[in-house]
Amino acid sequence: MAQSIMIQGTGSNVGKSMIVAGLARAYTRRGLRVAPFKPQNMSNNAAVTPDGGEIGRAQALQALAAKRTPHTDMNPILLKPETDTGAQVIVQGKRRGTRAAGSFMRDKSGLLEAALQSYHRLRADADLVLIEGAGSPAETNLRKGDIANMGFACAADVPVVLMGDIHRGGVIAQIVGTQAVLEQGDLDKIVGFAVNRFRGDLSLFDAGRDDIAARTGWPSLGVIPWFWDAWKFPAEDMLDIASHTGGSFKIVVPQLERMANFDDLDPLAAEPDVSVDIIPGGQALPGDADLVLIPGSKSTLGDLAYLRAQGWDIDILAHHRRGGHVMGLCGGYQMLGRRISDPHGVDGRSGDVAGLGLLDVKTVMGDEKRVTLVDATTADSQLPVTGYEIHMGQTTGPDCARNWLQIGARPEGATSENGRVRGSYLHGLFASDPFRAAFLGQFGQSSQTQYDTSVDAALDQLADHLETYMDLDHLLSLAR
């Protein structure tokens, strides 16, 4: 039976996902069969698994690091926020419905059982299960009914390593303060700590590291310097995404409030000749864009209203009038049409509204959710394109007759009559090197990146990084 250990953090965004990915690659290279696991995740950046379900994109990356096929058991509970107070609940890969935050906190019936079921299945086919917590165990108001951190650690009887983030400051207080607020049963699970994202001379923190160890009684498993290639990995939280500028070809992306599957941008950002400029709310879209790309959304009508509230609809239409190109993916594709109808609010909010009108199509939302991996080709040159679909709408109209992708016998996507506006439901298409090269070539640009190869190389570099700065032998000895 597999050994297990859980990485919990002193807060959100301390680097847990990246550390688990690096550990997965490091221990896999040592010959262990490693399985990543996150009992509960909250993210709109989802991946589709071959068994036809959804998991957090971070767990898909960790599976890649472990050289395993992604599976819904790796993230049995996934919450996808649709509004400020509600989220779609995915259980073992399948949509269970939408829950208000208060209702979810009061009733998590069956969720811990589902998480434990998935966990035990993974253990049956692994030597080591690396478990990632969510947020922080120090949020004591969430301890009752917790399935993401100490609640799961206690139920599954797994040891915990606590990860702090020195980059945000106050890391001694982060770790010592976490110890101060936890109940004894939870404290008994913690077997060590580590400090992430250090910049500068590591020896300058020797006294700080030793002070944490003296105050907590926990051993240090390492102080980890900043890993500069972390930007190559998909972000789990929309707040973590960043612009990558410097290239001559400028892609402008409005940062929607419920932006989803934003790792679509990563292969483009990896191209040295491409700038991906992500524009936050309150700022106008730059007028010098070569392409405006509207990304996916977890709440199409809500994000369309948000887009208009920023004045971005005016900017996009002006860009188009100047001869600019516009592209929409999934929810962004739906927004480009003439109308969007969601009578039952299955995608966040109900309504029937006008779209941006740049594509002669309309979308009707329904209860059926399409979740599938896709092998496609370009309609004109038969270039291979791999990707995935996660959507609940059906889009039809005259511009669909000018499809630019083909999925078997099924046409996919739409193109405007002037050829400067395109949309598709296919996520992940830019990760296909031949397609990305041809796409950029239409704008007179060249592709210089083998994307999947570069991500895999970065995982090896991350594993080397952790081998250098963490005591991985000690960490493995603490697993049980």
N, C-alpha and C positions, 0 to 999 in steps of 0.2 A: 504494500500500500504506500502511496506517495507521502512524502514529507510536505509540510506546508509552512509558510510564513506570510505575514500580512504587513504591508507598508501603509501606515497611516500618517497623516500630516498634521501639523499644527494649525493649518488653515487651508483654504482652497488655493489652488495655483502655486503650491510650493514645489511642484515638479514630480509628484508621485507617479504620474503616468509615464513620464520619460524614464525615471529611475527603474520602474518595473520592466519597461522595454529593454533597457540596457542590461539589467540582471538576467532577463530571459535569454538574450543573445549570449551573454557571458557563460551562463550555466549550460546552455545548449552546446556551446563550443567545447565544454568540458565533458560532453558525452551524456548528459542527463536528458531525459524526456521531460520537458518543461511545459506547463500549461498556465496561461494567465487567467485571472478570474477577478471580476469586480461585481460584488453582489447587487449593488444598486448604483446606477449612474444617472446623472441629469445632463443631457446634452442634445442639441439639435444637429450635431455632426455625427450622423449614423453611417454604418456600413451594412451592406447586405451580405448574408452568409449563404454558402451553397445549399444549406437546408431550407432556404427561403424565408429567413427571419431577419430581424434587425438587432444589431448590437452597437455600442458606442464605437466610434472610429478609433479611439485610443486602444481598445481591446483588439481590434483588427490589426493595428500596428504591432501590438505585443505578440499576437499570434504569428505575424510575419517574422518578428524577432526570434521567436521560438521555433521557427520553421514548421509551423503547424497550420492546418486549414482552419480558418475562423469558424466558430460554432456558437450557436445561441446560448449554450451553457456557459460561455465565458463571460456573459453579462446578462443574467436572467431577468433583472428588473431595469428597464430603461425608461426614464421620464423625459418627455419631449415638451418643453414649455410652449404653450400656444398663446397664453395671455399672462398678465402679471400675477394672476391668482389661479391659473389652471394649467394642466399638462395632460398630454396623451400618455397613457400608461401602456408600456409594452412588457409583456410577461413571457419569458422564454421565446422571444422573437416575434410574438403575435400581439397585435393591437387588442387591448382589453376595453378600451374606451377612454373617455376624458374625465378627469377628476379634478375638483377644486382642491386647493392646497389644504384647507381646513378639513375637508372630508377625508383626504388621503392620510393626514396625520392622525385622525381619529380612528380610522379603520384600515389596517394593512392586512386584512384577513388573507391568509394563504401565501403571502409574499415571502416570509421567512422560510416557510416550508418549500416553496419553489426554489429559492436560492440554495437551500441546503441540498435539495434533490440534484440540482445542476452541479453543485460543488462535488458531491460524492461521485457523480458520473465522471467528472474530470479526473478525480483522484484514482479512479480505477484504471486509467490509461496514461499515467504519468509517474515520474519519479519525484517531481517537485512541482507544487502548485504555488505560484506567486500571486498573492491576493492584494488588490489595491483598495484602500478605503476611499471615502468621499468626504470632502469638506474636512471637518475636524472633530475628534472625539470630545473636545473641550466644550462643545455646544451642549451643555448639560440639559438645556430645555428640550432637546430633541432625543435625550437618552431613552425615554420610555418608548417602547416600540421600535427602537433603532434596529435597522438591518444592514446599515452601510458601514459601521465602524465597530465599536465595542460590542454592540448587540450581536453582530455576526461572529466576532472573535470568540465571545463567550459561548455562543450556541454551538460553534464548530470546534471549540477548544484549540485555537491556533495562537501561537505567539505573535507578538506585534513589535515592529520597529517603528519608532516615532521619528518622522522627518521634519526638520525645521528649515526655514528659508532665510539665510542671512542677508540676502539682497534687499529685502523689505525692511530690515533693521529690527533690533530687539529680539534676536534669536534666543538669547539666554532666557528672557522672560517668556518667549513662546513655549519653550520646552519645560522649564521649571514651573511656569504657570499652568501648563496642561496637567502636570503631575498634581499640582495643588488642588485642582477642582474635581479630579476623578475619584470615584468610589474605590474602595480597596479591591473589590472583585475585578474591576477593570484594570487597576494598577498591576495586579498580579500577572496580567497577560503581557505587559511590556517587558521586553528583554534587552533593549538597547535603543540608542538614538543615533542619528546622523544629521549632518548639517549640509545643506545644498546651496549652490549658487554663490560660492565665495569668489571674490575678485581680489587679486593682489597677492602678496607674500603670505602663504599659508601659515608660516611660523608665527605671524602676528596674532593668530587666533589660538595658539596653543593654550594660553592661560584661560581663555574663554571656554574652550572645549573641556579643559580640566575642571573648571568651575561648575559646568553643567553636570559632569560626572560626579563631582563631590556632593553637589546639592541633591541629586536625584538617586544616586547609587546605581545608575545604569551605565553600562560600558559604552564608549564611543565606537561606532563602526566606521567612522570616517568623516572627514571634512572634504566636500566635493567641489572643486573649482567650477566656474561657469563653463558650460559646454557650448561652444560658439556655433556649432552646426545644428543646434536644437530647432532652429527655424525651418529646417528641412522636413520636420515631422509635422503631421496634421495637428492643428490646435483643437483641443476639446471644447474650449469656451470661446465664444465670439469675441470676448474682451481680450483674448490673447493674440488675435490675428493682427498683423501689422503690414504696412505698405513695404514694398521692395522696389526702390527707385534706382535710376541710373541708366536704364536702357533707353534707346531712342524710340522704341515703339511703346506708346502709352495707352494702357488699359485702365479705365476709370470704373470703380465699383462703388455704388452707393451702399453704405453699411446699413442694411435694413434692421429693424428692431428685432425681428424674429428670423434673422438670416440662418439658413440651414445648409448643411453639406458644403460649407465654405472651403473645404479642402479641394474643391474643383479648381480653386485658384492656384494651388501650390505648384503644379507643374509649369504653369506660366511664369510664376514668380521665380522659379529656378532657372529660367532662361536669362543669360547675362544681358541680352539685347532688349529685354522686355522690362518695362516698369509696370507694376501693378499698384495703383494708387487707390487705397480704400478710404472713402470720404465719410467721416462721421456726421451725424445729424447736426444741423446748425450751420453747415458750410455748403456753399454752392459747388456744383460739379464743375471742374475746370473746363474751360472752353477749348483747350488744346488737345483733347483726347483723340486718339485714333480710333478707339473702340470703347463704347460704354457697355459694360457687361452687368446685367441685372441677375443676381444669384438666386438660388433657391430660397424658399421661405416656408416656415412651419405654419404660418397664418397668412395666406395670400391676401385676403381682403383687408386684414389688419395692417399688413405691411404696405399695401397699396395706398391706404389712407395715410400711413406714416410718410411714405414717399412724397405724396402730394403736400403734406403739411410742411415738409422741408423745402418745397418749391422745386424738387428734383424733376417733376414731370415737365415743368417749363424748360429746365436745362436740357432734358433728354430730347424734347421736341425741337428745341433750337439747334442742338447738335445734329439732329437728323436733317433739318432744313439746310444746314451748312454743308451737307453732303457726307456727314459722318455715318459710321456703321454702329449698329446696336444689336446686341445678342441677349437673349434671355434663356436661362436654364430652369426647368421645372416651374416653380412659382413665378420666377421672372418671365418665363415663356407665357404663362397665363396672363400676367399683367400687360404684356404687349398686345393682347387681343382687343377686340371691340367690347366684349362683355364677359363678366364672371358672375356666375350664379351659384350660390351656396345656400339653398333654402333651409337646410337643417343645421347649419353651423358645424358641419363635420370637420372643417379645417380651421376652427377657431371661432370665427364670428359669422353669423348668418347675414344674408343680404343678396342683392342683385345690383351690381354697379357697372358703370362704364370703365373699360380698361384704357390704356394709353392710345389704342387705335392704330398702332403702327403695323399690326398684322391683321389681316382680314380673317379672324378666327374668333370663336367664342368657347368658353369653358363652362361646364356644368359639373359641380362637385357631387359625388355619390358616396355611399357607405363603403363600397368595395375599395380596398387599398391594394395597389399593385406594388409588390415587393419582389424583385427578381434581378438576378445577374443577367447581363446581356452581352451577346456577341453580335456586333453589327458590322456593316460596311458603309462607306460613303456611297451615295447614289450615283455620283458622276464617275468616280474612278475606281470604285470597289476596294478602297483601302480598308484594312481591318481596323475596327474600333471596339474596344471592350469597355464596359461600364456597368451601370446598374440603374434601376428605376425604383423610386419610392414616391408614390403620389396617389392622390385620391380623385383626381379630376379626369374628365374626358374632354379633349379639345378637338373641335371640328371647324371646317370652313374652307373657302376657296384657296387660301394660301397653303393649306395642307397638301394640295395637289402638287405643290413645288417642294416636296420633301427633299431633304439633303442627306438623310440617313435611311438605311434599309435594315430592318431586323427580320431576317428570313424573308418571308413574302410580305411582311407588314411594313408599309412606309412609316417613317418616323420624322417628326419635325415639320416646320413650315418656313417658307421664305417669302418675303414681300415681292411684289411685282418688280420693283427696282433693284432687288437683290441685295439691298444694304441692311435689311433687318432679318434676323433668323432666330428661331426658337426651337427648343427640344426638351423632352423629358429626361434625356440621358445624362446622368451624372457620371463623373469620372472619365469622360471621353478625352480630356486633355492629357491624361496619363499615358495614352497610347502614342508612342513616339512618332510613328509614321503619320498619324492624323495630325498631331500638333505641328509637325514640320510642314505638312501641306497647308494647314490653316494659316500659319504665319507666312508661308510663301505667297499666299494670296495678297498679302500686304507688303510684299517685297522684303520680308524678313527671313532670316535663316534660323534653324533650330540647332543648338549646340549641346543639348543635354540628353542623356539617356536617363529618364526620370527614375524608373524602378531600380535601376542599377545604382544610381546615386543615393537613393534612400537606403538600400541594403548596405552600401559602403558606410554610410553614416551610422547605421546600427552597429557595425563592426567597430567603428571608431569610438562610439559611446561605450561599448563593452570594454574596449581597451582602457578608456578613461576610468571606468568604475573599477577595473582590475587594479589600476594604479592607486586610486585614492580611497577605495573602500576595502575593508578586510572581508573579502568574500568567503574565505575559508571559515572565519569566525561566524559570519552570517549564516552559512549553510549548516554549521554545527548547532545553531540555535533553532533551526526548523525542526518540527516534529509532526 
